[in-house]
Amino acid sequence: MDPATGAPAPSPRQRSADELLDIVDEHDVVVGQARRAEAYARGLRHRCVFVLVRDGEGRTFVHRRTAQKLVFPSLYDMFVGGVVGAGETYDDAALREAEEELGVSGLPGPRPLFTFLYERDGHSWWSRVYEVRCELPVSPQVEEVAWHAFLTDGELERRLAEWSWAPDGLDAFHRLREWRGRPSGA
């Protein structure tokens, strides 16, 4: 219940759909604002962050998205992250999203690596890729994460062909490998 109105509190999915986003052009310049649900329905270009999380042993946090996600439900992802809210910076969104999804506080600021434009199947978002080391015990957000594990590079490599991955995260992962000088599929 909403303590102010007595009305039922909105579900996480409703809050997510109502979130206000900056709409950007092909140069990542803000040209307007829209609710997330409208941005998705109309294919409006917005901003997103991808944070690769490694634990103290260098393993990568991998998870399966919940079935309630607005985009790419029930698919695996090797990034935590999400949309950048209206007026929010990429850096602030990266830290907020990482802490929320991992269920931690006090995470060091994720390190920005590169930015790219993701456009596929009616989806379009400017995307900034980050990495961060998390040595804190994680307690992933149940609204976002249905399953999780920290995988070694070899384990992650084997799962790439076995599991169904969120296409934007998989694209970001291939770009990250190329950015690091490792060809995709190597």
N, C-alpha and C positions, 0 to 999 in steps of 0.2 A: 504494500500500500504506500502511496505517496503521502508522507506525513502532512504536507501542506494542503492537499486537496481531498484526501481520503479516497482518491481513485486508485484502482489497481496500478502498481508500478509497471512501467513498460518492460517487456522482456529484453534481454541483451540484443536479440535480433532486431527488435523495434528501435532500440536506441541506436544501433549500428546503422540501420536504414535511414534514420533521421539525422545522422551526423552531417554537419555542414562542411563542404569541401570547397577549396579554391579550384576553379576551372581554369586551365592554362592552355596557351596556344602551342604551336609547333616549336617555339623557342623557349618554352617553360615560363612564359610571362603570364601573370594572372589576368584573365579577361572577364571574370565573373565568379559567381558562387552558385552552388546547387546542393541539395540534399543528396546523400550517397545513393539512395534508391533511384532518384531521378538521373544522377550521373551514370549509373550502371544501365538503366533502362534506355537512355538516349545515346549511350556510347560517348559521353562527354569526357574529354581528356582531363585528368587530374594528376595528383602526385602520390607516390607510394615509396615506402622504404623496405629494404630487404636486409636483415641482419643475420650474418653467419655467426653462430655461437659455438665456441669451442670450450671444453672444460679444461681443467688443469693438466690432463693427460693428452691434450690435443685432439680429443675426439669431437665430432660434430654432433650438435643437437639436431635430431630428426624427429618429425612428428607427423601424425595423421590428423588432418583438419576435421572438425566435427561436421556432422551431417547438416547442421543448422547454418553453416556459413553461407553468406549471400553469394559468394563467388568461389568456384572450385571446391564444393563440399566433398568431404570424405576422401580427399586425395592427400598423398604424402607431400611433405615439403622439407627442405633442408635449411630453410630460413624461417626466422620469426619476423614479424613486421606487419605492415598494413598501410592504410591510407594516411596521408598527412592532412590534418584538420585545417580548416580555414584559418589563415593567419599564423599557423604553426610553421616552424622551420623544419627542414629535413632532419637536422641533428636532434632537435627536441623530440620529434616524432620517433626517431630511431631508438632513443633511450626509453621513452614512454612505452612504446610497443614491446621492446625487449623485456622490460621489467614486468609489464602486465602479463604477457604470454608465458614467461618463465615463472611468474609468481615470486619475484625477488624484489628487494629494494637495496640501493647502494651499489648498483652495478656501475663499473666505470663507463664513461661515455664511449659509445661505439665509434670506431675509427672509420671515417668515410674513405671509400676506395675509388669509385667512379659512378657516373650517371649515364643512363641510356633511356631511350624511348621504347617502351613495349607497346606493340600494336599487333593484335591478332584476334580474329573472330569477334569483331565488334568491341573489343576492349582496347583502351588506349590510356597509358599513364606514363608520365615521366617517373623514372625509378632511380633511386640512389642506393647503391650497395655498400654495406658496412660490414665490419667484423668486430667481435668483442670476445674477450675471455671471461668466462663465468666460473668462478671457483666456489660460488655459493650453492647450497643445496636448492634444487629447483622444485617448485610445486606448481606445475603448469595450470593455467586458467582453464577450467573445465568447459567454459563456453567456446573456447577456441581450439583446444587440444584434446583429441579423443585417445591418443596413445603417444608415447614418446620414448626415446632412448638416445644415448650418446653412442655413436658408431665410429669405429676407426675409418680411416680413408679407404682401406680395402673392403670393409663391410659395406660402406656407402657405395663404392664402385659396383659391387656385386648386385646391390639392390636397384641400381639405376635401370637395369633391364627387366627386373622382376616386378616392381611395384608401379602403380599408376601415380604419377607426380603432377602437382599443380603446374600447368604449362608456363606460367610467368616465373615461378621459382626455378624450374628446370632451365628456362632461357637465361635467367640471371646466373645460375650455376655454370652453364657453358661459357657465358661471357666472362665470368670470374676466372675460370680456368685459362681462357685465352689471354686475359689481362695479366695473369701471372706467368704467361709464357708456356703454358701446358695446353697443347691442342685439345679440343673437345674429343672425348672418346679415347684419350691416351691414358 
